[in-house]
Amino acid sequence: MQAYTGELSALLVAIFWTVTALAFERASLRIGSLSLNVIRLFMGFFFLTIFVWIRRGMPFPTDAEGFNWIWLSISGLVGFVFGDLFLFKAYAMIGSRFSMLIMTLAPPVAALVGWIALKEVLAPLHILGMFLTLLGISMAIFVRKSGKKGVFMNLSLKGVLFAFFGAAGQGTGLVLSKYGMQDYDPFAATQIRLVAAIAGFAILTFWLKRWKKVFSALKNRQGMSATAIGSFFGPFLGVSFSLLAVKYTQTGIAATIMAIVPILIIPPVVLIYKEKIRILEVVGSAISIIGVALLFMGNNS
């Protein structure tokens, strides 16, 4: 079982992120994306600090080297601040299910970043995987309208773009996380990422003069309960286990398993939100995930 620590961790991440997506969709509609981002980071850091204190005997990552702090901080700014700010706006515009589907672009983005920045080779399977991922997403978000020629986007274009920016941030952040973590503890590494993200959002909130809205959001009970659930399963469990996954298995394998959220999220949205699912949306989600898998099979070819 220990041989599959990375893969099992990635599977847990997919489950955690499914819960997180549903909770944060509800919270973003009630308290707004910026307030949600600020509050959930503080909550996530609180949960994580208690856990790390018990696990490592020290509440803060004071044993991390300068190299870890620099690259994990950059990763936190890219993944949490840039990526999640846009992702949470997408939740409010197009919902958690479609947002998570578009987030399957995160692994292809990670591959492209590796190709551009690290000069990694893109094999034919990589290209095929990217094509299938895009094809699957297109099948899910485009529809034909009776009496009209061509296909039309079934969602807000702005929401789709925001979800794409979220995927770009997460994919790039994952690459930076693995580079910055090296052999350091994954949970303490997540603390560093959260510290950088809290600082980034604090500056952004001051600049936009939104602190009043953040404090006002604390009074919204339903919004705060959804934020607490999402914070526990997202910034605490989800992000920490994602670093655990990439530490004990290849980044591509971990990213592929974590990409199954669009499939896992379908039953809850049908049961809880009574959403009607088109068969093409299910097929498109499956094809997109197959594309992610092929993308990283190319790493072993």
C-alpha positions in Angstrom: 0.0 0.0 0.0 2.9 2.3 0.8 4.1 2.0 -2.8 0.9 3.8 -3.9 1.0 6.7 -1.4 1.2 9.3 -4.1 -1.6 7.8 -6.2 -3.9 7.3 -3.2 -3.2 10.9 -2.0 -4.1 12.2 -5.5 -7.4 10.3 -5.3 -8.2 11.8 -1.9 -7.4 15.2 -3.4 -10.0 14.7 -6.1 -12.6 13.8 -3.5 -11.6 16.8 -1.3 -11.7 19.2 -4.2 -15.2 18.0 -5.2 -16.5 18.9 -1.8 -14.5 22.1 -1.9 -15.9 23.2 -5.3 -19.5 22.6 -4.2 -19.0 24.5 -0.9 -17.1 27.4 -2.5 -19.7 27.8 -5.2 -22.3 28.4 -2.6 -20.1 30.7 -0.5 -19.0 32.8 -3.5 -22.6 33.5 -4.4 -23.2 34.7 -0.8 -20.1 36.6 0.2 -18.3 37.3 -3.1 -15.1 35.8 -4.5 -12.5 38.2 -2.9 -14.0 38.0 0.6 -14.2 34.2 0.2 -10.5 34.0 -0.9 -9.3 36.1 2.1 -11.4 34.3 4.7 -10.8 30.7 3.5 -7.0 31.3 3.4 -7.0 32.3 7.1 -9.2 29.4 7.9 -7.0 27.0 6.0 -3.9 28.3 7.6 -5.5 27.9 11.1 -6.4 24.2 10.4 -3.0 23.5 8.9 -1.0 25.1 11.7 -2.8 23.0 14.3 -2.2 19.8 12.3 1.5 20.6 11.6 2.1 21.5 15.2 0.9 18.1 16.3 2.6 16.3 13.4 6.0 18.0 13.4 6.2 19.5 16.9 6.6 23.1 15.5 3.7 25.3 14.5 5.5 27.2 11.7 7.9 26.2 9.0 11.0 27.8 10.6 13.2 24.9 9.4 12.6 25.7 5.7 15.5 27.0 3.7 15.6 30.2 1.8 15.2 28.3 -1.5 12.0 26.7 -0.2 10.6 30.0 0.9 11.3 31.8 -2.3 9.8 29.3 -4.7 6.9 28.1 -2.6 6.0 31.7 -2.0 6.0 32.4 -5.7 3.9 29.2 -6.2 1.4 30.4 -3.6 1.0 33.8 -5.3 0.5 32.1 -8.7 -1.7 29.3 -7.6 -3.8 30.8 -4.8 -3.9 34.6 -5.6 -3.9 34.6 -9.4 -5.5 31.2 -10.1 -8.0 30.9 -7.3 -9.2 34.5 -7.6 -10.3 33.8 -11.1 -11.6 30.3 -10.3 -13.9 31.6 -7.6 -15.3 34.2 -9.9 -16.0 31.4 -12.4 -17.9 29.5 -9.7 -20.3 32.3 -9.4 -20.7 32.7 -13.1 -20.8 29.2 -14.6 -21.0 27.0 -11.5 -18.6 24.5 -9.9 -19.2 21.7 -12.3 -18.2 23.5 -15.5 -15.4 25.4 -13.6 -13.9 22.1 -12.6 -14.2 20.7 -16.1 -12.3 23.6 -17.5 -9.8 23.1 -14.7 -8.8 19.9 -16.4 -6.7 22.3 -18.5 -4.3 22.7 -15.6 -2.2 19.6 -16.4 -1.8 20.7 -20.1 -0.8 24.1 -18.9 1.7 22.6 -16.6 3.1 20.6 -19.5 3.4 23.8 -21.6 5.1 25.6 -18.8 7.6 22.8 -18.5 8.1 22.9 -22.3 8.7 26.7 -22.4 10.5 27.2 -19.1 12.3 23.9 -18.5 12.8 22.9 -22.2 10.9 19.6 -21.6 10.0 17.7 -24.7 6.4 17.4 -26.0 5.9 13.9 -27.4 3.1 13.1 -29.9 1.0 11.7 -27.0 1.3 15.1 -25.3 -0.2 16.8 -28.3 -2.9 14.2 -28.6 -3.7 14.5 -24.9 -4.0 18.3 -25.1 -6.3 18.0 -28.2 -8.6 15.5 -26.4 -8.8 17.6 -23.3 -9.8 20.6 -25.4 -12.2 18.5 -27.4 -13.9 17.1 -24.3 -14.3 20.6 -22.8 -15.7 21.9 -26.1 -18.3 19.0 -26.2 -19.5 20.0 -22.8 -19.8 23.8 -23.1 -20.9 24.1 -26.7 -24.5 23.3 -27.9 -26.5 23.3 -31.1 -29.6 25.5 -31.1 -32.7 24.4 -33.1 -33.3 26.5 -36.2 -29.7 27.9 -36.1 -26.6 26.9 -37.9 -23.4 26.2 -36.1 -22.7 25.7 -32.4 -23.0 28.2 -29.5 -21.4 28.4 -26.1 -23.8 27.3 -23.4 -22.0 29.4 -20.8 -20.9 32.9 -20.0 -17.7 33.6 -22.0 -16.3 35.7 -19.2 -16.9 32.8 -16.8 -15.2 30.4 -19.1 -12.2 32.7 -19.4 -12.0 33.1 -15.7 -12.0 29.3 -15.2 -9.2 29.1 -17.8 -7.1 31.6 -15.9 -7.8 29.6 -12.8 -6.5 26.5 -14.6 -3.4 28.4 -15.8 -2.6 29.5 -12.2 -3.1 26.0 -10.8 -1.0 24.3 -13.4 1.8 26.7 -13.1 1.6 26.7 -9.3 1.9 22.9 -9.3 5.1 23.0 -11.2 6.5 25.7 -9.0 5.4 23.8 -5.9 7.3 20.7 -6.8 10.4 22.6 -7.7 10.3 24.6 -4.5 9.4 21.8 -2.1 12.2 19.4 -3.1 12.5 17.0 0.0 10.7 19.4 2.4 7.6 18.4 4.3 4.5 18.8 2.1 2.3 20.2 4.8 4.8 22.7 6.0 5.4 23.6 2.4 1.6 24.4 2.1 1.9 26.7 5.1 4.5 28.7 3.2 2.3 28.9 0.2 -0.6 30.1 2.3 1.5 32.7 4.0 2.4 34.1 0.6 -1.2 33.9 -0.6 -2.5 35.7 2.6 0.0 38.5 2.1 -0.9 38.8 -1.6 -4.6 39.0 -0.9 -4.1 41.4 1.9 -2.3 43.8 -0.4 -5.0 43.3 -3.1 -7.8 43.9 -0.6 -6.1 47.1 0.6 -5.6 48.3 -2.9 -9.3 47.6 -3.9 -10.5 49.0 -0.5 -12.6 45.9 0.2 -11.8 45.1 3.8 -15.2 46.4 4.8 -16.8 43.8 2.6 -14.6 41.1 4.0 -15.6 41.9 7.6 -19.3 42.2 6.5 -19.0 38.7 5.0 -18.2 37.3 8.5 -21.7 38.0 9.5 -23.2 35.8 6.8 -23.8 32.5 8.6 -24.6 30.4 5.5 -21.7 31.9 3.6 -19.3 31.3 6.5 -20.4 27.7 7.1 -19.9 26.9 3.4 -16.5 28.7 3.5 -15.4 26.7 6.6 -16.3 23.4 4.9 -14.5 24.4 1.7 -11.5 25.7 3.7 -11.1 22.4 5.6 -11.2 20.3 2.5 -9.4 22.8 0.2 -6.5 24.9 1.5 -6.0 22.4 4.3 -6.6 18.8 3.1 -6.7 19.2 -0.6 -3.6 21.4 -1.2 -1.6 19.5 1.4 -2.4 16.1 -0.1 -1.7 17.4 -3.6 1.9 18.1 -2.5 2.0 14.7 -0.8 0.9 13.2 -4.1 3.5 15.0 -6.3 6.2 14.1 -3.7 5.6 10.3 -3.9 4.6 9.9 -7.5 5.2 11.7 -10.9 3.5 15.1 -11.2 1.7 13.9 -14.3 0.2 10.8 -12.6 -0.9 12.9 -9.7 -2.4 15.6 -11.9 -4.3 13.0 -14.0 -5.9 11.4 -10.9 -6.7 14.8 -9.4 -8.4 15.7 -12.8 -11.3 13.3 -12.3 -13.2 16.0 -10.3 -15.5 16.8 -13.2 -16.8 13.2 -13.1 -17.0 13.0 -9.3 -18.9 16.2 -9.1 -21.8 15.1 -11.4 -23.7 12.9 -8.9 -23.8 15.7 -6.1 -24.9 18.4 -8.4 -27.7 16.2 -9.7 -28.8 15.2 -6.2 -28.2 18.5 -4.4 -28.8 21.1 -7.0 -31.2 19.1 -9.3 -29.1 20.1 -12.3 -30.0 18.4 -15.6 -27.0 16.8 -17.2 -26.7 16.4 -21.0 -25.1 13.2 -22.1 -22.5 15.2 -24.1 -21.4 16.9 -20.9 -20.7 13.5 -19.3 -19.0 12.2 -22.5 -17.0 15.4 -22.8 -15.9 15.3 -19.2 -14.7 11.7 -19.7 -12.8 12.5 -22.9 -11.2 15.5 -21.2 -9.9 13.3 -18.5 -8.7 10.7 -21.0 -6.8 13.5 -22.7 -5.1 14.4 -19.4 -4.1 10.8 -18.9 -2.6 10.6 -22.5 -0.8 13.8 -21.9 1.2 12.2 -19.1 1.5 8.8 -20.6 3.7 10.6 -23.0 6.1 11.2 -20.2 6.8 7.5 -20.0 6.9 6.8 -23.7 
